[in-house]
């Protein structure tokens, strides 16, 4: 298992010192709308012993993937530049949450939106394939997006595309919010390429109060022999002192993983 932490390049040093295997920054760090990767980002990773094996926040809300205002050429340019730049920093997976880009506008047909999504993902596959990068479709909470909420829904879309570059993700916080059963991972295990989990309870570094069942997800993942990457994503802003808390959090997650039998 490889353990990573989401965050920008300013967290990179602390991520390394805490013992994580990789970083997972947002795609916006690559500045795909600009001429080059920002020098501070590029230099930070060049000087770092770990790479950005994963990226998240793939498509900005200003570039809709579905609906009446899709700009296919602009999307293609964004995907192409993002893939090329992410690859130079070590990317193996890019997470496709992007609720602002993939939400279906009111009154727009779901069937048409699904067709647009499949066409977009086919383009992504074409552009990711030369770089050896996989896209992981992320089920999102119903409160933040109205399209693709469960592992099964994400798997159905990925199977419809039918390309090895298109896979899925499970996010513990989102699954808990949506009531997405962990048992469904068994029927989607062949497509599962990435995992997000929130910061767990770690009383010895003053982090407590988590309501999500890390142990249940980890048992489900172990039951399907998952052995890729798990990233910590701190949506709840539970890190109050990242440099001090990053290592204890990683140790706690590894313990939960080992105990999940």
C-alpha positions, -999 to +999 in steps of 0.1 A: +000+000+000+012+035-008+000+064+014-003+100+002-015+133+014-035+159-005-022+195-005-003+220-025+035+223-029+037+244+003+030+213+023+055+192+004+084+194+029+062+184+058+046+156+038+081+142+031+093+145+067+061+128+079+069+097+059+043+097+032+050+079-001+036+106-024+019+139-027-015+146-042-018+183-052-047+200-070-044+202-108-047+240-107-011+240-094-001+231-129-016+263-142-029+246-174-042+280-187-008+295-185+023+291-207+043+271-181+041+254-148+049+280-121+086+279-113+080+275-075+059+244-081+083+228-105+113+236-083+096+223-052+091+189-068+125+187-084+141+191-050+118+165-034+124+128-029+087+120-035+066+127-065+030+139-071+017+104-080-019+117-079-036+150-087-072+161-078-096+189-086-092+181-123-115+204-142-125+239-130-162+249-129-156+274-157-151+244-181-184+224-180-182+188-191-219+185-195-247+208-204-254+233-232-222+253-228-196+226-233-165+239-252-149+207-265-118+224-278-111+243-245-116+210-225-093+192-248-066+218-243-071+217-205-068+179-204-039+177-227-018+203-209-027+190-175-017+155-184+016+165-199+025+187-169+013+162-143+034+135-160+065+156-156+059+156-118+053+119-116+016+115-119+000+081-122-036+090-114-057+121-117-089+123-097-121+135-114-144+150-088-149+185-102-186+189-092-188+224-106-178+211-140-199+179-142-231+190-125-261+187-148-279+221-153-315+223-143-338+212-172-310+195-191-315+159-201-297+133-180-293+110-209-277+137-230-254+146-201-244+110-197-235+108-234-215+140-231-197+126-200-188+094-219-175+114-249-154+136-226-139+105-208-131+089-241-111+121-250-094+120-217-084+084-223-069+093-257-049+121-241-038+102-209-027+070-227+006+083-240+016+095-205+005+063-187-020+082-165-053+069-152-083+090-145-103+080-114-140+090-114-149+102-079-185+097-066-194+130-050-219+139-022-254+147-033-252+180-016-224+192-039-232+176-072-262+159-089-243+134-111-225+102-101-228+096-064-219+060-058-192+035-067-217+016-088-227+046-108-190+055-114-182+020-124-212+019-148-198+050-166-163+037-166-175+004-182-194+023-208-163+041-218-144+008-219-109+022-218-081+011-193-073+047-186-107+053-170-112+039-136-129+049-103-122+061-068-140+056-035-139+085-010-148+075+026-164+108+035-185+109+004-196+073+007-206+079+043-226+110+034-244+092+005-250+059+022-229+042-005-224+006+008-189-006+011-200-041-001-205-026-036-167-024-039-167-061-045-184-057-079-162-027-089-129-039-075-114-044-110-119-006-117-108+007-083-077+028-089-075+052-060-089+059-025-095+091-004-100+090+034-104+119+058-082+125+088-089+099+115-092+103+152-057+107+167-061+117+204-024+119+211-021+148+186-054+165+195-074+152+166-108+137+175-144+135+168-145+117+134-178+100+126-167+081+095-158+044+098-122+040+085-121+004+098-152-006+078-138+008+046-104-008+052-119-042+058-139-039+025-107-028+007-087-057+021-114-081+012-110-072-025-071-072-022-068-035-029-031-025-029-027+008-047-029+042-032-048+058-003-046+096+001-056+116+032-079+145+021-087+170+049-121+184+038-130+189+074-099+210+082-090+188+111-053+194+107-046+224+129-008+220+128+001+200+097+038+196+103+033+183+138+002+162+131+010+146+097+032+118+110+009+107+138-021+107+114-001+085+090+008+061+118-028+059+129-040+051+094-014+024+090-025+009+123-062+009+113-052-008+080-033-035+098-062-041+123-088-043+095-091-080+093 
